[in-house]
Amino acid sequence: MAEDAVLLNVEDGVATITLNRPEIRNALTREVSAGIIDAIDAIKEIEESGARCVVLRGAGGAFCAGGDVNAMTDRLEGEVSLAEAERLIVRTTSRAIERVANCSLPTVAKVDGPAFGAGANLAIACDLTVASASSRIGFGFRQVGLAVDSGTSYLLPRRVGLNTAKELVFTGELLDAERATDLGVFNHAYPDGAFDERADVLVERIAAGPTVALRASKRLLDQGPESSLDEAISNEAAAQIAVFETHDHREGVSAFGEKRDPEFEGR
């Protein structure tokens, strides 16, 4: 993992990835992007030891300010070639966002502060996105004279619909937390003073769930928009057969029969 640029902590079933460059508002530099990739890879390796949900957050009052502005400046001044710039976007920034989107575990972005451009994409690459009331999010690539990148054209329409995605990109509107929630960019916006507490309740509920079943459900939901109804039903049946064999399914059935809350173990 890129040294100190990104931190990883696993506790009580929750793997927390913290972008740790507050002095640049956690912009997606090469080091930060590489750190995200390393963290996701590390979580895969330690899943058997207890990671059941992944949280992505930023340190120091910002979620992520987007792409590396210094790299943009270097490109304009001729210090970085167009080929190198393309490699930076595709192999680091976009790859980090793709790795988050493809994580097999449920993922939650905790947005406390600004999330701009590629940083906004990082937030919506997670399965759920929750924010503090004072947070802002925008897909304003137009502000720096650029087309969308790092997955906007895939991720944003799936959150808000094609027409709304076009409006947000064409106007560069900076959304406050209330409007972002109304549009479906955020799942929830919590009061600033209660943000961590309220967000953690949601995360803990996910982490306490039947992990194998939730992973299967996530895969099926992600496949759904590209599947026919027949394909979806067939895929669900195959997944359900595998989940039938899990400890958590047996526990769920027992708890239902005994009229108590299930105590899932993630296996």
Buried (B, 14 or more C-beta within 10 A) or exposed (E): BBEEBBBBEBEEBBBBBBBBBEEBBBBBBBBBBBBBBBBBEBBBEEBEEBBBBBBBBBBBEBBBBBBBBEBBEBBEEEEBEEEEBEEBBEBBBBBBBBBBBEBBBBBBBBBBBBBBBBBBBBBBBBBBBBBBBBBBBBBBBEEEEEEBBBBBBBBBBEBBEEEBBEEBBEEBBBBBBEBBBEBBBBBBBBEEEEBBEBBBEBBBEBBBBBBBBBBBBBEBEBEEEEBEEEEBEEBBEEBEEEBEEBEBBEBBEEBEEEEEEBEBBBE
